[in-house]
Amino acid sequence: MEYLGLVFEIIFLAIGIYLYLFVRGFITQKNTTKQAKMDEFRKENGWWLRLAAIALIAVMTLNIALHIQQLLT
């Protein structure tokens, strides 16, 4: 069970990183209509999504570090 929790923490960290990359504009689409919708969504919601992504990354990084420390002791 300890390793299952660590796996979920790593998954949530990956979601946070993907969300941050999406908000910053590094994730793109080849389809121009989808890309336009993505750009509009980022323009409207970019500020709070960026804060949410950074908070998720920070919390999950701390959780992973503490979880690994707990597993090693």
Residue pairs with C-beta under 8 A, 6 or more apart in sequence:
2 67
2 70
2 71
5 67
6 64
6 67
6 68
6 71
9 60
9 63
9 64
9 67
10 60
10 64
12 56
12 60
13 56
13 57
13 60
13 61
13 64
15 56
16 53
16 54
16 56
16 57
16 60
17 53
17 57
18 27
19 49
19 52
19 53
19 56
20 50
20 53
20 54
20 57
21 27
22 38
22 42
22 49
23 42
23 46
23 49
23 50
23 53
24 50
25 39
25 42
27 38
28 35
28 38
29 35
29 38
42 49
